[in-house]
Amino acid sequence: MTEQYQKRDINNGENFFFREFQPTDPIVPPFPSPSQVLGPQSQLASFDTANVAGIVVLPPARTAGPNAEIAIVAGNASSNPLTITGSPGDSFIVSAGITLVIGTDNIVTTFRSNGFDNWIAVSQTT
């Protein structure tokens, strides 16, 4: 069914991304911790910060396209925080109660793109 919409199928792992941040990972300025930039096709990304804090950078909203949705899982964030940020030129629309610096294990934050310059935080588990 996903073929008719020209979307890759998350169920077969094509759009899933996992990263375990390590103390030996390079730090790319302007970020103070190791960072990972998600590709525009990403739909689900899981990050493990048990060993060191990490930063995830959402792809440009324009590149991801309108209504693109990305769910970010912060595993082991109670050990070291996971920070979610956007690409240069993009901004976040975030409701009260949703945080972009995750410090609790297994929090899932879901964003939707407007296809131009915004990522909208649509949900976050507690």
Residue pairs with C-beta under 8 A, 6 or more apart in sequence:
2 8
2 9
8 14
8 15
8 41
8 43
9 15
10 16
10 43
10 44
14 41
15 41
15 42
15 43
15 44
16 43
16 44
16 45
16 46
17 38
17 39
17 42
17 44
17 45
17 46
18 45
18 46
18 47
18 48
19 36
19 45
19 46
19 47
19 48
19 54
19 56
20 47
20 48
20 50
20 51
21 33
21 34
21 36
21 47
21 48
21 49
21 51
21 52
21 53
21 54
21 80
22 34
22 51
22 52
23 51
23 52
25 34
25 52
25 54
26 34
27 33
27 34
27 35
28 34
28 35
31 55
31 85
33 52
33 53
33 54
33 55
33 83
34 52
34 53
34 54
34 55
35 54
35 55
35 56
35 57
36 47
36 54
36 55
36 56
36 57
37 57
37 59
37 87
38 45
38 56
38 57
38 58
38 59
38 70
39 59
40 59
40 60
40 63
40 64
40 65
40 68
42 59
42 70
43 69
43 70
43 71
44 70
44 71
44 73
45 56
45 70
45 71
45 72
45 73
46 72
46 73
46 75
47 54
47 56
47 72
47 73
47 74
47 75
47 82
48 75
48 76
49 74
49 75
49 76
49 77
49 79
49 80
49 81
49 82
50 75
50 76
50 79
50 80
51 79
51 80
52 80
53 80
53 81
53 82
53 83
54 80
54 82
54 83
55 82
55 83
55 84
55 85
56 72
56 82
56 83
56 84
56 85
57 85
57 86
57 87
58 64
58 70
58 84
58 85
58 86
58 87
58 90
58 111
58 119
59 87
60 87
60 89
60 90
61 68
61 86
61 87
61 90
61 113
61 114
61 115
61 116
61 117
61 118
61 119
62 115
62 116
62 117
64 70
64 113
64 115
65 113
65 115
66 113
66 114
66 115
66 116
67 112
67 113
67 115
68 112
68 113
68 115
69 110
69 111
69 112
69 113
69 122
70 110
70 111
71 108
71 109
71 110
71 111
72 82
72 84
72 108
72 109
72 110
72 111
73 106
73 107
73 108
74 82
74 102
74 104
74 105
74 106
74 107
74 108
74 109
75 105
75 106
76 105
77 102
77 103
77 104
77 105
77 106
77 107
78 103
78 104
78 105
81 101
81 102
81 103
82 101
82 102
83 100
83 101
83 102
84 100
84 101
84 102
84 109
85 100
86 92
86 119
89 117
90 117
90 118
90 119
91 117
91 118
91 119
92 100
92 111
92 118
92 119
92 120
92 121
93 118
93 119
93 120
93 121
94 100
94 121
95 121
97 124
98 109
98 121
98 123
98 124
99 124
100 109
100 121
102 109
106 125
107 124
107 125
107 126
108 123
108 124
108 125
109 121
109 123
109 124
109 125
110 121
110 122
110 123
110 124
111 119
111 120
111 121
111 122
112 119
112 120
112 122
113 119
113 120
114 120
